[in-house]
Amino acid sequence: MKALVAREYGPLDQLELTEVPRPVPGQGQVLVRTEAAAVNPVDLVLVTGGMRDALPVSHPFVPGVDVSGVVEAVGSGVDRFAVGDPVIAWTGVPSGAFAEYALVRADDSAVVRPAALDARRAAALPTGALTASALLDEAKPRAGSTLLVVGAAGGLGSYAVQLAKRAGATVFATGREDDLDYLTRLGADGVLDYRGENVAERVREWVPGGVDAVIDVALAGPDLATSAAAARPGGVLVSPRGGPAEFDCGVTAVYTGTTTPSGRLAELARAAAAHELHIEISAQYPFAEARQALLDFAGQHVRGKVVITF
């Protein structure tokens, strides 16, 4: 089978599309014939070695953590899936979705894809929506609460805005100037350009005491202390980025990443299939251009998700 392969840690342009052995599903695994896969920031750092201490990989390495496709073969001990089932999965590390076939764990990180959800949109769901859900578990949005999402236009941030609104919170969101109408369409109650305004000052014009929680998912935005200043004393900042446990402004911090609680991916897939959760795909590449997809993703401001189709 063909796969996008990194031979060693290094720049993205070292990736090559080449023939590799087709994997065989083992205990608790299924083999998925890939129909679509989504690009995520973690793919970039796994290839370059930016997370080699926390998340080491063995080479040759096939990146890609979000996959949608059809079950081709089933390993021993699997009764949740059968050959021919359309599925959505988060592979986690060591990844493998940027290939014609991918191994997937037959646990809560994989679900049968609803009929109303096409493969492209399905592939764009797992990492972003699961991580946003994990962040919201810590931010605890609810009716009457206020929340700011920093870096809201990307794949992760756009899910955080929508899921917080579904929970009943008043949601504010930052993006670039050309993202603001998009964020309003997602349901944000107030939007601002993080490059041209003091985020904390502007948020406090809307909520004088500061918001109850800040979710910061910006890869290249303000530092976390700047984001935390928009929250009230006693409030919380939640982020996948990592940082101090508390800030001088009286705000505590919680750091978390992608989790797969029982039933969650299925719930998110049902919401997306019913168009209750919008999936924004900003760019689509054929598998033959997979390396270019990662290069462009790394070098551009991306709204929503980038998807590779097979």
Summary of the structure (lengths in Angstrom):
residues: 310
radius of gyration: 19.4
end to end distance: 12.2
largest distance: 59.4
contacts: 1133
relative contact order: 0.16
helix: 28%
strand: 30%
